Amino acid sequence: MIQQKDNQILYKYYPPKKYALKALSEGTICFTDLYSQNDPFEAMGFYRKTSDYESDILFDSQLQELVDQHITEDDRAFLRNQCRIFCATTQCDRPLMWAHYAQSHRGICVGYHRQDIQKYCEILDDVKYRDHPLEKDFTYDNVERFLLLKATDWEYEKEIRGIYTINHNSEDCIVTDTLAAYLSRKSDYDAEYIYYPMPNDRIGVSIRAKRYIVKECKPREVILGVCVSSWTEQRVKKICKEKHISLYRAQQQENTFEILRVPVAL
């Protein structure tokens, strides 16, 4: 078993694709939207006003249910439209992670300093795994924390998530004084953008927000998968040498199913 590094290094598994090599070469990470996630149950949770908000009328079960549903839908719209996610883990030796996210051990695992990711995030924290998405009296100080709840089936990932929030006054999106773009959309999202009306009280204003938020983040180390191709290996070696990034190879420990990390000379 690889001795655990401290949590200052967070790992991201990548398949041997051009976008992964491009991100490695350019020193970037990408925060993605909910539509891009592989779990259709993302952002499920129970948001309820705290007791100091409740009044006698809210004890009516039907009215309380309507209020809860309204709050949940508003929150989910915010999470879908304005939140972007970067998924990582503290572990680089997980066979299932290599299988599921690095194309059956053919890809790479890249390590980043936690503080380099933290500076872009509203929240950077451990994902919490639960058997059920809804819990009564379950409250959060930030609605974004619903993005840190996943089913226990995903617990093997030991995921840490960074949450980036779209700023309507930044280059993350285009704000228009007409709903034409929003009303003419074929879907709520396309290959590059998510479309939605301006939240709150700005009626008649629409937003076209980027689905993928790319930020500079220098890779600190790279690990080649057990089954990496010579084509991928040579290109990763070249990038690591040019960028002065430490390079390792994942290797099966003899007579076990465990993975070792072996230094590669550049």
DRENTOR-972668 format. One record per residue (C-alpha): chain; x negated, y, z; residue in one letter; residue number from 0. Coordinates in Angstrom, 2 decimals. Layout:
<nodes>
<node unit="A" xx="X" yy="Y" zz="Z" code="A" pos="NUM"/>
...
</nodes>
This chain:
<nodes>
<node unit="A" xx="0.00" yy="0.00" zz="0.00" code="M" pos="0"/>
<node unit="A" xx="-1.26" yy="3.47" zz="-0.86" code="I" pos="1"/>
<node unit="A" xx="-1.96" yy="5.44" zz="2.29" code="Q" pos="2"/>
<node unit="A" xx="0.59" yy="8.22" zz="2.43" code="Q" pos="3"/>
<node unit="A" xx="-0.71" yy="11.67" zz="1.71" code="K" pos="4"/>
<node unit="A" xx="0.78" yy="14.46" zz="3.75" code="D" pos="5"/>
<node unit="A" xx="3.90" yy="16.12" zz="2.45" code="N" pos="6"/>
<node unit="A" xx="1.98" yy="18.95" zz="0.84" code="Q" pos="7"/>
<node unit="A" xx="1.80" yy="16.84" zz="-2.33" code="I" pos="8"/>
<node unit="A" xx="5.12" yy="16.16" zz="-4.08" code="L" pos="9"/>
<node unit="A" xx="5.29" yy="13.73" zz="-6.97" code="Y" pos="10"/>
<node unit="A" xx="7.31" yy="13.79" zz="-10.17" code="K" pos="11"/>
<node unit="A" xx="7.59" yy="10.70" zz="-12.40" code="Y" pos="12"/>
<node unit="A" xx="7.68" yy="11.30" zz="-16.15" code="Y" pos="13"/>
<node unit="A" xx="8.21" yy="9.03" zz="-19.19" code="P" pos="14"/>
<node unit="A" xx="5.54" yy="9.11" zz="-21.93" code="P" pos="15"/>
<node unit="A" xx="7.38" yy="11.80" zz="-23.88" code="K" pos="16"/>
<node unit="A" xx="6.16" yy="14.93" zz="-25.64" code="K" pos="17"/>
<node unit="A" xx="7.96" yy="17.22" zz="-23.20" code="Y" pos="18"/>
<node unit="A" xx="6.09" yy="15.60" zz="-20.29" code="A" pos="19"/>
<node unit="A" xx="2.70" yy="16.06" zz="-21.95" code="L" pos="20"/>
<node unit="A" xx="3.66" yy="19.64" zz="-22.83" code="K" pos="21"/>
<node unit="A" xx="4.59" yy="20.38" zz="-19.20" code="A" pos="22"/>
<node unit="A" xx="1.33" yy="18.82" zz="-18.03" code="L" pos="23"/>
<node unit="A" xx="-0.72" yy="20.80" zz="-20.53" code="S" pos="24"/>
<node unit="A" xx="1.04" yy="24.11" zz="-19.83" code="E" pos="25"/>
<node unit="A" xx="1.22" yy="23.60" zz="-16.07" code="G" pos="26"/>
<node unit="A" xx="4.99" yy="23.94" zz="-15.71" code="T" pos="27"/>
<node unit="A" xx="7.92" yy="22.34" zz="-13.92" code="I" pos="28"/>
<node unit="A" xx="11.56" yy="22.43" zz="-14.95" code="C" pos="29"/>
<node unit="A" xx="14.65" yy="23.04" zz="-12.82" code="F" pos="30"/>
<node unit="A" xx="17.66" yy="21.38" zz="-14.49" code="T" pos="31"/>
<node unit="A" xx="21.43" yy="21.74" zz="-14.18" code="D" pos="32"/>
<node unit="A" xx="24.00" yy="19.32" zz="-12.78" code="L" pos="33"/>
<node unit="A" xx="25.12" yy="18.27" zz="-16.26" code="Y" pos="34"/>
<node unit="A" xx="21.62" yy="16.85" zz="-16.83" code="S" pos="35"/>
<node unit="A" xx="21.56" yy="14.61" zz="-13.74" code="Q" pos="36"/>
<node unit="A" xx="21.97" yy="10.84" zz="-14.00" code="N" pos="37"/>
<node unit="A" xx="24.41" yy="10.62" zz="-11.08" code="D" pos="38"/>
<node unit="A" xx="28.02" yy="11.62" zz="-11.93" code="P" pos="39"/>
<node unit="A" xx="28.78" yy="12.06" zz="-8.22" code="F" pos="40"/>
<node unit="A" xx="26.36" yy="14.95" zz="-7.70" code="E" pos="41"/>
<node unit="A" xx="27.59" yy="17.88" zz="-5.58" code="A" pos="42"/>
<node unit="A" xx="30.33" yy="15.95" zz="-3.85" code="M" pos="43"/>
<node unit="A" xx="30.92" yy="17.07" zz="-0.31" code="G" pos="44"/>
<node unit="A" xx="33.46" yy="18.42" zz="2.13" code="F" pos="45"/>
<node unit="A" xx="33.28" yy="22.14" zz="2.82" code="Y" pos="46"/>
<node unit="A" xx="35.55" yy="23.43" zz="5.51" code="R" pos="47"/>
<node unit="A" xx="35.78" yy="26.78" zz="7.28" code="K" pos="48"/>
<node unit="A" xx="34.59" yy="26.70" zz="10.87" code="T" pos="49"/>
<node unit="A" xx="37.03" yy="26.80" zz="13.79" code="S" pos="50"/>
<node unit="A" xx="36.77" yy="30.57" zz="14.29" code="D" pos="51"/>
<node unit="A" xx="38.33" yy="30.99" zz="10.83" code="Y" pos="52"/>
<node unit="A" xx="41.31" yy="28.75" zz="11.46" code="E" pos="53"/>
<node unit="A" xx="44.67" yy="30.07" zz="12.58" code="S" pos="54"/>
<node unit="A" xx="47.86" yy="28.34" zz="13.65" code="D" pos="55"/>
<node unit="A" xx="49.19" yy="28.34" zz="10.11" code="I" pos="56"/>
<node unit="A" xx="46.16" yy="26.41" zz="8.86" code="L" pos="57"/>
<node unit="A" xx="47.05" yy="23.47" zz="11.06" code="F" pos="58"/>
<node unit="A" xx="49.76" yy="22.71" zz="8.55" code="D" pos="59"/>
<node unit="A" xx="48.19" yy="19.72" zz="6.82" code="S" pos="60"/>
<node unit="A" xx="49.40" yy="20.51" zz="3.29" code="Q" pos="61"/>
<node unit="A" xx="48.23" yy="24.12" zz="3.42" code="L" pos="62"/>
<node unit="A" xx="44.89" yy="23.09" zz="4.93" code="Q" pos="63"/>
<node unit="A" xx="44.44" yy="20.56" zz="2.13" code="E" pos="64"/>
<node unit="A" xx="45.12" yy="23.23" zz="-0.51" code="L" pos="65"/>
<node unit="A" xx="42.64" yy="25.63" zz="1.11" code="V" pos="66"/>
<node unit="A" xx="39.98" yy="22.94" zz="1.33" code="D" pos="67"/>
<node unit="A" xx="40.48" yy="21.95" zz="-2.31" code="Q" pos="68"/>
<node unit="A" xx="40.27" yy="25.57" zz="-3.46" code="H" pos="69"/>
<node unit="A" xx="37.05" yy="26.15" zz="-1.54" code="I" pos="70"/>
<node unit="A" xx="35.57" yy="22.92" zz="-2.89" code="T" pos="71"/>
<node unit="A" xx="36.33" yy="23.81" zz="-6.51" code="E" pos="72"/>
<node unit="A" xx="34.85" yy="27.31" zz="-6.14" code="D" pos="73"/>
<node unit="A" xx="31.75" yy="25.85" zz="-4.55" code="D" pos="74"/>
<node unit="A" xx="31.38" yy="23.21" zz="-7.24" code="R" pos="75"/>
<node unit="A" xx="31.69" yy="25.84" zz="-9.94" code="A" pos="76"/>
<node unit="A" xx="28.82" yy="27.75" zz="-8.30" code="F" pos="77"/>
<node unit="A" xx="26.71" yy="24.58" zz="-8.06" code="L" pos="78"/>
<node unit="A" xx="27.39" yy="23.62" zz="-11.68" code="R" pos="79"/>
<node unit="A" xx="26.88" yy="27.07" zz="-13.17" code="N" pos="80"/>
<node unit="A" xx="24.24" yy="28.80" zz="-11.08" code="Q" pos="81"/>
<node unit="A" xx="22.13" yy="26.12" zz="-9.39" code="C" pos="82"/>
<node unit="A" xx="19.18" yy="24.30" zz="-10.96" code="R" pos="83"/>
<node unit="A" xx="17.39" yy="21.32" zz="-9.45" code="I" pos="84"/>
<node unit="A" xx="13.82" yy="20.04" zz="-9.35" code="F" pos="85"/>
<node unit="A" xx="13.58" yy="16.45" zz="-8.10" code="C" pos="86"/>
<node unit="A" xx="10.42" yy="15.05" zz="-6.52" code="A" pos="87"/>
<node unit="A" xx="9.25" yy="12.58" zz="-3.89" code="T" pos="88"/>
<node unit="A" xx="6.37" yy="12.20" zz="-1.45" code="T" pos="89"/>
<node unit="A" xx="5.52" yy="8.72" zz="-2.75" code="Q" pos="90"/>
<node unit="A" xx="3.60" yy="7.78" zz="-5.88" code="C" pos="91"/>
<node unit="A" xx="3.55" yy="3.99" zz="-5.38" code="D" pos="92"/>
<node unit="A" xx="7.22" yy="3.06" zz="-5.72" code="R" pos="93"/>
<node unit="A" xx="7.71" yy="0.29" zz="-8.35" code="P" pos="94"/>
<node unit="A" xx="11.38" yy="1.16" zz="-8.86" code="L" pos="95"/>
<node unit="A" xx="10.55" yy="4.82" zz="-9.45" code="M" pos="96"/>
<node unit="A" xx="7.92" yy="3.85" zz="-12.00" code="W" pos="97"/>
<node unit="A" xx="10.46" yy="1.55" zz="-13.66" code="A" pos="98"/>
<node unit="A" xx="13.40" yy="3.96" zz="-13.69" code="H" pos="99"/>
<node unit="A" xx="11.75" yy="7.34" zz="-14.32" code="Y" pos="100"/>
<node unit="A" xx="8.43" yy="6.52" zz="-16.01" code="A" pos="101"/>
<node unit="A" xx="9.80" yy="4.21" zz="-18.71" code="Q" pos="102"/>
<node unit="A" xx="8.94" yy="0.87" zz="-17.10" code="S" pos="103"/>
<node unit="A" xx="5.50" yy="1.97" zz="-15.83" code="H" pos="104"/>
<node unit="A" xx="4.48" yy="3.35" zz="-19.26" code="R" pos="105"/>
<node unit="A" xx="4.57" yy="6.97" zz="-18.16" code="G" pos="106"/>
<node unit="A" xx="2.79" yy="9.12" zz="-15.60" code="I" pos="107"/>
<node unit="A" xx="3.29" yy="10.48" zz="-12.09" code="C" pos="108"/>
<node unit="A" xx="2.23" yy="14.10" zz="-11.47" code="V" pos="109"/>
<node unit="A" xx="1.45" yy="15.57" zz="-8.07" code="G" pos="110"/>
<node unit="A" xx="2.11" yy="19.24" zz="-7.22" code="Y" pos="111"/>
<node unit="A" xx="1.40" yy="21.27" zz="-4.09" code="H" pos="112"/>
<node unit="A" xx="4.59" yy="21.73" zz="-2.14" code="R" pos="113"/>
<node unit="A" xx="3.99" yy="25.45" zz="-1.64" code="Q" pos="114"/>
<node unit="A" xx="3.68" yy="25.95" zz="-5.42" code="D" pos="115"/>
<node unit="A" xx="7.23" yy="24.62" zz="-5.81" code="I" pos="116"/>
<node unit="A" xx="8.58" yy="26.24" zz="-2.65" code="Q" pos="117"/>
<node unit="A" xx="8.10" yy="29.80" zz="-3.92" code="K" pos="118"/>
<node unit="A" xx="10.81" yy="29.29" zz="-6.56" code="Y" pos="119"/>
<node unit="A" xx="13.36" yy="27.61" zz="-4.31" code="C" pos="120"/>
<node unit="A" xx="16.29" yy="28.74" zz="-2.21" code="E" pos="121"/>
<node unit="A" xx="15.97" yy="25.35" zz="-0.52" code="I" pos="122"/>
<node unit="A" xx="13.28" yy="22.66" zz="-0.68" code="L" pos="123"/>
<node unit="A" xx="14.23" yy="19.76" zz="1.54" code="D" pos="124"/>
<node unit="A" xx="14.80" yy="16.02" zz="1.89" code="D" pos="125"/>
<node unit="A" xx="17.87" yy="14.49" zz="0.28" code="V" pos="126"/>
<node unit="A" xx="20.23" yy="12.91" zz="2.81" code="K" pos="127"/>
<node unit="A" xx="21.81" yy="9.57" zz="1.92" code="Y" pos="128"/>
<node unit="A" xx="25.33" yy="8.68" zz="3.08" code="R" pos="129"/>
<node unit="A" xx="27.93" yy="5.97" zz="2.52" code="D" pos="130"/>
<node unit="A" xx="30.75" yy="8.46" zz="1.92" code="H" pos="131"/>
<node unit="A" xx="30.79" yy="11.91" zz="0.27" code="P" pos="132"/>
<node unit="A" xx="33.50" yy="13.49" zz="2.44" code="L" pos="133"/>
<node unit="A" xx="33.21" yy="14.16" zz="6.15" code="E" pos="134"/>
<node unit="A" xx="35.63" yy="16.22" zz="8.21" code="K" pos="135"/>
<node unit="A" xx="34.20" yy="19.21" zz="10.04" code="D" pos="136"/>
<node unit="A" xx="31.04" yy="18.92" zz="7.96" code="F" pos="137"/>
<node unit="A" xx="29.64" yy="22.41" zz="7.39" code="T" pos="138"/>
<node unit="A" xx="26.49" yy="23.90" zz="5.89" code="Y" pos="139"/>
<node unit="A" xx="24.95" yy="27.34" zz="6.13" code="D" pos="140"/>
<node unit="A" xx="24.30" yy="27.19" zz="2.36" code="N" pos="141"/>
<node unit="A" xx="26.68" yy="25.55" zz="-0.10" code="V" pos="142"/>
<node unit="A" xx="23.56" yy="24.58" zz="-2.09" code="E" pos="143"/>
<node unit="A" xx="22.94" yy="21.91" zz="0.55" code="R" pos="144"/>
<node unit="A" xx="25.68" yy="19.82" zz="-1.04" code="F" pos="145"/>
<node unit="A" xx="23.03" yy="19.15" zz="-3.70" code="L" pos="146"/>
<node unit="A" xx="21.03" yy="17.36" zz="-1.00" code="L" pos="147"/>
<node unit="A" xx="23.70" yy="14.68" zz="-0.44" code="L" pos="148"/>
<node unit="A" xx="23.56" yy="11.39" zz="-2.35" code="K" pos="149"/>
<node unit="A" xx="24.92" yy="7.87" zz="-1.98" code="A" pos="150"/>
<node unit="A" xx="22.83" yy="5.36" zz="-0.03" code="T" pos="151"/>
<node unit="A" xx="22.22" yy="3.42" zz="-3.27" code="D" pos="152"/>
<node unit="A" xx="19.69" yy="6.13" zz="-4.17" code="W" pos="153"/>
<node unit="A" xx="17.78" yy="5.92" zz="-0.90" code="E" pos="154"/>
<node unit="A" xx="14.83" yy="4.10" zz="-2.50" code="Y" pos="155"/>
<node unit="A" xx="13.90" yy="7.39" zz="-4.22" code="E" pos="156"/>
<node unit="A" xx="13.12" yy="9.15" zz="-0.92" code="K" pos="157"/>
<node unit="A" xx="13.82" yy="12.32" zz="-2.86" code="E" pos="158"/>
<node unit="A" xx="12.92" yy="15.89" zz="-2.04" code="I" pos="159"/>
<node unit="A" xx="14.81" yy="18.55" zz="-3.97" code="R" pos="160"/>
<node unit="A" xx="14.09" yy="22.13" zz="-4.81" code="G" pos="161"/>
<node unit="A" xx="17.16" yy="24.29" zz="-5.48" code="I" pos="162"/>
<node unit="A" xx="16.77" yy="27.34" zz="-7.72" code="Y" pos="163"/>
<node unit="A" xx="19.67" yy="29.79" zz="-7.98" code="T" pos="164"/>
<node unit="A" xx="20.45" yy="31.77" zz="-11.13" code="I" pos="165"/>
<node unit="A" xx="20.22" yy="35.53" zz="-10.69" code="N" pos="166"/>
<node unit="A" xx="22.66" yy="37.37" zz="-12.96" code="H" pos="167"/>
<node unit="A" xx="20.30" yy="40.33" zz="-13.13" code="N" pos="168"/>
<node unit="A" xx="17.34" yy="38.32" zz="-14.43" code="S" pos="169"/>
<node unit="A" xx="16.15" yy="36.72" zz="-17.66" code="E" pos="170"/>
<node unit="A" xx="17.85" yy="33.49" zz="-16.55" code="D" pos="171"/>
<node unit="A" xx="21.03" yy="34.51" zz="-18.32" code="C" pos="172"/>
<node unit="A" xx="22.78" yy="36.90" zz="-20.66" code="I" pos="173"/>
<node unit="A" xx="25.68" yy="38.97" zz="-19.28" code="V" pos="174"/>
<node unit="A" xx="28.26" yy="40.32" zz="-21.71" code="T" pos="175"/>
<node unit="A" xx="31.20" yy="42.70" zz="-21.23" code="D" pos="176"/>
<node unit="A" xx="33.46" yy="40.46" zz="-23.23" code="T" pos="177"/>
<node unit="A" xx="34.79" yy="36.94" zz="-22.82" code="L" pos="178"/>
<node unit="A" xx="34.39" yy="36.27" zz="-26.55" code="A" pos="179"/>
<node unit="A" xx="31.37" yy="33.97" zz="-26.17" code="A" pos="180"/>
<node unit="A" xx="33.02" yy="32.12" zz="-23.30" code="Y" pos="181"/>
<node unit="A" xx="36.38" yy="31.73" zz="-25.05" code="L" pos="182"/>
<node unit="A" xx="34.77" yy="30.61" zz="-28.33" code="S" pos="183"/>
<node unit="A" xx="32.64" yy="27.92" zz="-26.67" code="R" pos="184"/>
<node unit="A" xx="33.16" yy="24.33" zz="-27.78" code="K" pos="185"/>
<node unit="A" xx="32.12" yy="23.09" zz="-24.36" code="S" pos="186"/>
<node unit="A" xx="31.11" yy="24.52" zz="-20.98" code="D" pos="187"/>
<node unit="A" xx="27.52" yy="23.78" zz="-22.01" code="Y" pos="188"/>
<node unit="A" xx="25.40" yy="23.08" zz="-25.07" code="D" pos="189"/>
<node unit="A" xx="21.77" yy="22.06" zz="-25.56" code="A" pos="190"/>
<node unit="A" xx="20.41" yy="25.25" zz="-24.00" code="E" pos="191"/>
<node unit="A" xx="23.09" yy="27.19" zz="-22.13" code="Y" pos="192"/>
<node unit="A" xx="25.99" yy="26.95" zz="-19.69" code="I" pos="193"/>
<node unit="A" xx="28.95" yy="29.29" zz="-20.29" code="Y" pos="194"/>
<node unit="A" xx="31.21" yy="30.63" zz="-17.56" code="Y" pos="195"/>
<node unit="A" xx="33.15" yy="33.78" zz="-16.60" code="P" pos="196"/>
<node unit="A" xx="31.50" yy="36.12" zz="-14.12" code="M" pos="197"/>
<node unit="A" xx="32.33" yy="35.00" zz="-10.56" code="P" pos="198"/>
<node unit="A" xx="34.11" yy="37.19" zz="-8.04" code="N" pos="199"/>
<node unit="A" xx="35.73" yy="40.44" zz="-9.20" code="D" pos="200"/>
<node unit="A" xx="34.09" yy="41.25" zz="-12.54" code="R" pos="201"/>
<node unit="A" xx="37.01" yy="40.41" zz="-14.80" code="I" pos="202"/>
<node unit="A" xx="36.31" yy="40.30" zz="-18.54" code="G" pos="203"/>
<node unit="A" xx="32.60" yy="39.56" zz="-18.10" code="V" pos="204"/>
<node unit="A" xx="31.04" yy="36.28" zz="-19.22" code="S" pos="205"/>
<node unit="A" xx="27.71" yy="34.59" zz="-18.56" code="I" pos="206"/>
<node unit="A" xx="25.46" yy="32.49" zz="-20.77" code="R" pos="207"/>
<node unit="A" xx="22.92" yy="30.94" zz="-18.38" code="A" pos="208"/>
<node unit="A" xx="19.90" yy="28.83" zz="-19.22" code="K" pos="209"/>
<node unit="A" xx="20.30" yy="25.14" zz="-18.47" code="R" pos="210"/>
<node unit="A" xx="16.58" yy="24.66" zz="-17.97" code="Y" pos="211"/>
<node unit="A" xx="14.52" yy="27.04" zz="-15.85" code="I" pos="212"/>
<node unit="A" xx="10.80" yy="26.56" zz="-16.53" code="V" pos="213"/>
<node unit="A" xx="8.28" yy="27.88" zz="-14.01" code="K" pos="214"/>
<node unit="A" xx="4.49" yy="27.82" zz="-13.79" code="E" pos="215"/>
<node unit="A" xx="3.23" yy="25.15" zz="-11.39" code="C" pos="216"/>
<node unit="A" xx="-0.28" yy="23.76" zz="-11.63" code="K" pos="217"/>
<node unit="A" xx="-0.55" yy="19.95" zz="-11.50" code="P" pos="218"/>
<node unit="A" xx="-2.96" yy="18.82" zz="-8.78" code="R" pos="219"/>
<node unit="A" xx="-3.25" yy="15.16" zz="-9.78" code="E" pos="220"/>
<node unit="A" xx="-1.96" yy="12.69" zz="-12.34" code="V" pos="221"/>
<node unit="A" xx="-1.49" yy="8.92" zz="-12.06" code="I" pos="222"/>
<node unit="A" xx="-1.33" yy="6.73" zz="-15.16" code="L" pos="223"/>
<node unit="A" xx="1.27" yy="3.96" zz="-15.10" code="G" pos="224"/>
<node unit="A" xx="0.26" yy="0.28" zz="-14.99" code="V" pos="225"/>
<node unit="A" xx="1.55" yy="-0.24" zz="-18.55" code="C" pos="226"/>
<node unit="A" xx="0.50" yy="3.11" zz="-20.05" code="V" pos="227"/>
<node unit="A" xx="-0.38" yy="2.99" zz="-23.75" code="S" pos="228"/>
<node unit="A" xx="-3.84" yy="3.90" zz="-24.99" code="S" pos="229"/>
<node unit="A" xx="-2.23" yy="6.77" zz="-26.97" code="W" pos="230"/>
<node unit="A" xx="-0.72" yy="8.32" zz="-23.82" code="T" pos="231"/>
<node unit="A" xx="-3.81" yy="7.61" zz="-21.74" code="E" pos="232"/>
<node unit="A" xx="-6.16" yy="9.38" zz="-24.14" code="Q" pos="233"/>
<node unit="A" xx="-3.97" yy="12.46" zz="-24.32" code="R" pos="234"/>
<node unit="A" xx="-3.52" yy="12.64" zz="-20.55" code="V" pos="235"/>
<node unit="A" xx="-7.27" yy="12.22" zz="-20.05" code="K" pos="236"/>
<node unit="A" xx="-7.97" yy="15.07" zz="-22.46" code="K" pos="237"/>
<node unit="A" xx="-5.52" yy="17.40" zz="-20.68" code="I" pos="238"/>
<node unit="A" xx="-6.83" yy="16.50" zz="-17.21" code="C" pos="239"/>
<node unit="A" xx="-10.42" yy="17.09" zz="-18.27" code="K" pos="240"/>
<node unit="A" xx="-9.62" yy="20.47" zz="-19.82" code="E" pos="241"/>
<node unit="A" xx="-7.46" yy="21.59" zz="-16.87" code="K" pos="242"/>
<node unit="A" xx="-9.67" yy="20.10" zz="-14.12" code="H" pos="243"/>
<node unit="A" xx="-6.89" yy="17.86" zz="-12.80" code="I" pos="244"/>
<node unit="A" xx="-7.73" yy="14.74" zz="-10.79" code="S" pos="245"/>
<node unit="A" xx="-6.77" yy="11.56" zz="-12.64" code="L" pos="246"/>
<node unit="A" xx="-5.91" yy="8.12" zz="-11.25" code="Y" pos="247"/>
<node unit="A" xx="-4.57" yy="4.83" zz="-12.55" code="R" pos="248"/>
<node unit="A" xx="-1.82" yy="2.79" zz="-10.90" code="A" pos="249"/>
<node unit="A" xx="-2.99" yy="-0.78" zz="-10.43" code="Q" pos="250"/>
<node unit="A" xx="-1.37" yy="-3.86" zz="-8.92" code="Q" pos="251"/>
<node unit="A" xx="-3.02" yy="-4.97" zz="-5.70" code="Q" pos="252"/>
<node unit="A" xx="-4.16" yy="-8.56" zz="-6.09" code="E" pos="253"/>
<node unit="A" xx="-1.66" yy="-11.21" zz="-4.98" code="N" pos="254"/>
<node unit="A" xx="0.95" yy="-8.60" zz="-3.98" code="T" pos="255"/>
<node unit="A" xx="3.68" yy="-6.48" zz="-5.55" code="F" pos="256"/>
<node unit="A" xx="2.09" yy="-3.32" zz="-4.18" code="E" pos="257"/>
<node unit="A" xx="0.51" yy="-0.55" zz="-6.24" code="I" pos="258"/>
<node unit="A" xx="-2.93" yy="0.91" zz="-5.69" code="L" pos="259"/>
<node unit="A" xx="-4.17" yy="4.27" zz="-6.99" code="R" pos="260"/>
<node unit="A" xx="-7.64" yy="4.01" zz="-8.55" code="V" pos="261"/>
<node unit="A" xx="-9.71" yy="7.08" zz="-9.62" code="P" pos="262"/>
<node unit="A" xx="-10.38" yy="7.49" zz="-13.35" code="V" pos="263"/>
<node unit="A" xx="-13.62" yy="9.11" zz="-14.52" code="A" pos="264"/>
<node unit="A" xx="-13.21" yy="12.05" zz="-16.93" code="L" pos="265"/>
</nodes>
